[in-house]
Amino acid sequence: MKGNFGKYLYVDLSENEVKDYPIPEEWYRKYLGGRGIAARILLQELGPNTEPLSADNIMIMAGGPLQGLGIAGAARFLVMGKSPKTKTINDSFCGGSFGDILGKSGYDGIIIKGKAQAPVYLLVDNGTARILSAEDLWGLDPKQVEEKLNPLYKGCSIACIGKAGENLGMQSCIIIDRNRSAGRPAYGALMGSKNLKAIVIRGNRKKEIADAERFKKLRKEFTQRIIKTGTYNGRQKYGTPGGVEALSINGVLPTKNFTDGRYADAGKISGQALVKSKVWIGNDTCPGCPIRCKRVVEGVYNGEPFERAWGGPEYETIASFGSLLLINDLEAISLFNKKCNQYGLDTISVGVQIAYLMEATERGLLSEEDRISWGDAKAVSSLIDKIAHREGIGDWVAGGCDKISEKVGDGSFLVQCKGQEIPMHDPRGKYSLAVYYATTPRGGNHMEGTHDPTPAHPELNLPDNPAQTWENRALIVGEYLHLRSFANSAILCAFTSGLNYPESEYLFPLIRDIIEAATGQKLSVKEMLTIGERNYGLLRVFAEKAGYTREDDKLHPRFFESQTSTGFAIDEEKLNATIDEYYKLYSYDKYGPDRKKAEQLGISALL
């Protein structure tokens, strides 16, 4: 199908082998790209009982039909594999330059299995590939890796791991452009377990477009309409942290290890405060995107510098190291952001685990040498170093949720679902998130559907959606989940697609036109949502094979407790009734879709 190269690159590190992996045209029509094709490959190539950190696990980096074509929000890519945290296939999406160049590389994605005998990096260069020694790169941080490799491969993009990935930490992620991360499922550890330090990619190949003139006009219209939206104005001025104060007012800003949703010092760590601070020096963006939502900071905290090369803190970082830990110092948070990028650490995971240790200290559960108090920024900075290097307490913290709970002796207040820490959105003020957190096989993840409230949606035929009601909740959860799953298959940013409607204009009718111009495939609203449902269904099919059942769809019990300032709490009985209704409405059986639904989706052969 046009808009694609028609093949992935297959790499076996154990055998030092690289070859083409053709993708059937039917798969492009059925799954579109990104999440769908990657999950379909894993269902064919990966056993559900594979140990996540074994040589047999497979990691996929995938693009979609719009990567490399200059579409705003399409300079992204997906990483998928069996996660050592959730124990099933998971996915992570990342911006920066890598996805854009992947779309010009001659491949639609990269499949990596096996384990190299010594550290290596993969070079993907304009339709060719080589496995090369990385022994001189092992131990370097992402900036140092770029300084070594960029002069060798002009115009490349590099995805690499830092010390945390090398040490197989469960908070580790993959770093792109020094300040973008493919985080959450511990894919840094997956790369580290394969002795794979980096993937270097470059290319200038052009995809064949179905209707080049129409595509060019639609691409221009898409950018112009984005510029007119509230997302453009708000995100460009204040970035993702621009909503910190509003979230606190609404009771959904995680505070003091999710015991509250309001933080008295929210104004001190907001996006508005950041741009007025002495550390903010400008904005950054992804290729082709006019929004420029990335912050760039520079300064010093406690004698340690944070340089502009490491970018600046996003909302999730500001909340996880700010309100969650009762730290109101943007200079400290900026240093934590730099350290996590430098080491290749997921800021949400690290923040949630440190919040747990602070509460454990308050409860008297930690030894004197391991105690860490609320708001102690200097201790947090030191602990981040220890986690990355697996030193002292950092060694068992790096082992992940199970290991930390075992060492502390009480894991009941380590706020996670299915082994993945809950992100910085309290579901007690957004009921859809309660269902997503509980039911997705991806574990704690805030990018699965919509964030309440939303107005009535004409194209999706959905009613008005207040944030704290259970009425129509199962339907609203499901339809928005399928819409986002479609976007995750096209691999489009939420800020440019209108997924955060009504903050920005709903642009999916135009996106379908763009996909048609690129690929020749015309999609109706129903076909769009079916692709999303089908591809999300693939994740649940694999998860069921890996042992997941309805009994695993549980929300962390902290959210059944009342917030201290608002009294907000999730009604457990109503949540479970909604999940049961959701299963019935979308024909989920033990965990994945039942046979009749699978036949309707065209995936029954995979059950």
C-alpha positions, -999 to +999 in steps of 0.1 A: +000+000+000+013+035-008+025+057+020+046+028+032+078+010+022+062-024+025+088-039+048+104-039+083+140-046+091+146-078+109+176-080+132+189-110+151+216-099+175+225-135+185+232-145+149+246-111+139+220-111+111+200-084+094+174-089+066+141-076+052+108-086+067+081-081+041+047-069+054+016-082+036-004-055+019-035-068+037-019-059+070-015-023+061-052-021+051-063-040+082-040-026+109-028+007+092+006+008+109+022+015+143+005-003+171-015-026+148+013-040+127+037-042+156+012-062+177+004-084+148+040-092+143+045-101+179+015-124+180+031-142+151+068-142+163+068-140+201+056-167+225+034-153+253+055-170+280+088-155+268+108-140+297+109-103+291+147-099+296+156-130+277+173-131+243+140-145+229+120-113+236+114-090+206+115-053+206+099-034+177+103+002+167+075+012+143+062+041+122+029+045+104+018+058+070+025+095+078+060+093+093+086+111+071+059+132+052+061+164+072+027+161+089+025+180+122+025+156+150+037+126+130+074+129+139+067+101+164+074+064+166+063+034+187+083+009+208+067-024+215+077-056+232+069-078+261+074-055+291+094-066+322+069-046+342+035-056+329+046-091+317+027-087+284+032-066+253+031-029+260+038+001+239+055+035+243+053+065+220+080+091+216+086+124+197+117+140+185+136+133+153+137+095+152+102+088+139+105+114+111+138+098+099+124+063+103+098+074+077+126+082+053+148+052+061+134+026+036+118+007+064+084+010+081+098-004+113+126-025+130+122-059+146+150-068+171+155-101+188+184-120+203+214-108+224+248-097+212+278-112+228+292-077+236+278-042+234+267-032+199+247-005+181+225-009+151+231+014+121+201+017+098+213+037+068+190+045+038+177+010+033+207-009+046+217-021+081+248-031+100+255-043+136+286-025+149+306-026+181+295-003+209+321-012+235+334+024+235+299+037+240+289+015+269+287+036+301+282+069+282+251+090+286+229+099+256+246+133+250+281+116+250+268+089+226+255+116+202+289+134+204+306+102+194+282+091+166+268+123+151+301+132+133+302+097+118+266+098+104+256+133+094+219+139+096+212+108+118+189+104+147+199+082+177+178+062+201+200+050+230+200+039+266+218+053+296+232+038+328+197+028+340+191+006+309+226-009+310+219-018+346+184-033+337+165-009+359+127-012+359+124+026+355+147+027+325+136+041+291+150+049+257+163+084+250+160+103+217+176+137+211+189+138+247+155+150+260+127+128+245+120+094+261+102+062+252+092+056+287+070+036+311+073-002+302+111-004+310+122-008+274+156+006+284+162-026+303+150-046+273+177-029+251+202-034+279+194-071+282+203-074+245+236-056+249+221-030+225+234+005+233+218+024+205+200+025+172+213+050+147+191+058+118+193+081+088+178+083+053+164+104+026+141+079+008+107+091-003+075+071+001+053+068-029+022+089-023-012+080-038-022+116-046+008+140-040-009+172-050-039+166-027-017+154+001+004+187-001-028+208+001-042+188+030-009+189+049-009+227+047-046+229+058-038+206+087-010+229+099-031+260+095-060+246+115-037+235+143-023+271+146-059+284+151-066+261+181-064+266+218-038+239+220-015+259+198-017+290+219-017+274+253+009+247+247+032+271+229+031+297+257+033+273+287+039+238+274+023+208+290+028+222+326+004+250+317-025+231+333-009+225+367-029+250+386-062+241+368-057+204+376-050+213+412-082+234+414-102+205+399-087+180+424-068+159+399-032+169+406-016+140+424-003+152+457+016+135+485+015+100+470-020+104+457-035+112+491-048+144+477-056+161+444-048+197+454-014+212+461-011+245+479+021+254+460+008+244+425+013+280+413+050+277+421+056+248+398+032+257+369+040+263+333+033+300+339+058+301+368+084+282+346+084+308+318+087+336+343+116+319+361+153+325+355+158+289+343+135+290+312+154+299+281+131+289+252+110+263+235+117+233+213+096+212+189+094+181+169+100+181+131+071+196+112+052+208+143+043+244+148+032+241+185+067+241+201+054+227+233+088+215+247+104+236+274+141+243+275+158+252+308+193+260+320+206+266+355+221+252+387+206+235+417+226+227+448+258+231+428+248+208+400+241+222+366+212+213+342+221+223+307+198+232+278+208+200+259+187+181+283+155+201+275+131+209+303+105+193+325+071+182+310+039+182+331+043+146+342+078+153+354+068+185+373+039+167+390+058+135+398+088+153+413+067+183+425+033+179+440+036+142+445+067+147+466+057+181+481+086+198+463+079+233+451+113+243+436+114+244+398+153+245+398+153+212+417+128+196+394+148+208+364+178+191+378+158+159+384+146+161+347+182+164+335+194+135+356+166+112+344+173+121+307+210+116+314+206+082+330+176+071+308+150+070+336+113+073+334+103+103+355+068+091+364+081+057+376+109+073+397+086+099+412+059+074+422+084+051+438+101+079+457+067+091+469+061+055+482+094+056+500+085+090+516+053+076+529+071+044+540+094+067+560+064+085+575+050+051+585+083+041+601+089+012+577+124+021+565+158+018+582+174+051+592+199+050+563+171+046+538+146+072+551+136+101+529+113+129+540+085+147+522+099+177+503+136+168+507+149+178+472+185+171+480+178+136+491+157+130+459+186+141+438+209+117+455+184+088+453+181+093+415+218+088+412+216+056+433+187+042+413+206+046+380+238+031+394+220+005+415+239+016+446+225+009+482+188+015+484+189+023+447+197-013+439+164-027+452+144+004+440+157-003+405+143-038+408+107-024+403+074-025+422+076-061+433+111-058+447+104-025+465+073-038+481+091-069+492+120-049+508+096-024+525+073-051+537+040-034+527+032-026+491-003-015+496+004+022+491+028+018+461+003+032+435+005+011+404-017-011+382-003-043+367+032-035+377+033+000+361+031+031+382+001+054+379+008+086+360+000+122+371-038+122+367-060+113+396-090+092+385-111+104+414-117+135+394-118+118+359-138+086+360-129+074+326-093+072+338-104+049+366-116+024+340-086+028+317-061+024+346-080-008+358-085-024+324-057-017+300-030-044+297-006-015+295-008-009+333-009+026+347-013+047+315-030+080+310-028+080+271-054+052+265-086+072+258-100+105+268-097+128+298-130+139+313-150+161+309-158+162+272-188+177+254-213+157+233-194+144+203-213+145+170-190+122+149-186+096+176-223+099+185-215+103+222-234+123+248-221+150+271-196+136+294-192+151+329-161+141+348-177+125+378-206+104+367-210+067+359-238+073+334-227+062+298-192+057+312-186+023+295-196+036+261-176+068+264-145+049+276-147+024+247-153+048+218-126+072+229-102+043+235-108+031+199-103+066+186-069+069+204-059+034+193-065+045+157-043+075+164-017+052+179-017+031+148-013+062+125+011+074+153-001+110+156+004+133+186-027+140+208-020+177+206-023+180+168-050+154+161-077+168+183-076+139+208-078+165+235-110+179+221-126+204+229-093+222+239-084+219+203-103+213+171-114+177+163-094+170+132-100+133+125-121+139+094-092+158+079-067+131+091-087+105+073-085+126+041-047+129+046-044+091+050-064+086+019-042+110-001-011+093+012-021+056+010-052+055-013-072+039+015-105+058+022-118+053+057-153+060+071-158+068+108-169+032+114-138+018+097-115+042+116-130+031+149-129-006+139-091-003+131-087+012+166-108-015+183-090-043+163-056-031+172-063-026+209-079-061+207-046-075+196-030-063+229-057-080+249-054-112+229-017-114+237-023-105+273-048-133+277-023-158+262+002-144+288-023-153+316-044-121+321-080-125+331-109-101+341-097-106+377-065-086+369-086-055+359-083-038+393-078-002+403-053+006+430-072+007+463-058+042+472-084+056+448-112+042+468-100+064+497-112+100+499-088+128+490-079+148+521-090+182+507-119+174+483-134+142+496-133+127+461-133+089+460-140+062+435-170+040+443-155+005+440-189-012+434-199+013+406-164+010+390-167-028+389-202-026+375-189-002+348-161-026+339-185-055+336-207-033+314-176-024+293-168-061+289-203-069+278-206-039+254-174-047+236-177-085+238-146-092+260-145-128+273-119-141+297-098-111+288-096-106+251-125-104+226-148-134+224-148-155+193-177-138+177-162-103+182-128-116+170-144-129+138-161-095+133-127-078+137-110-103+115-085-116+142-102-149+152-072-169+138-050-153+164-071-166+194 
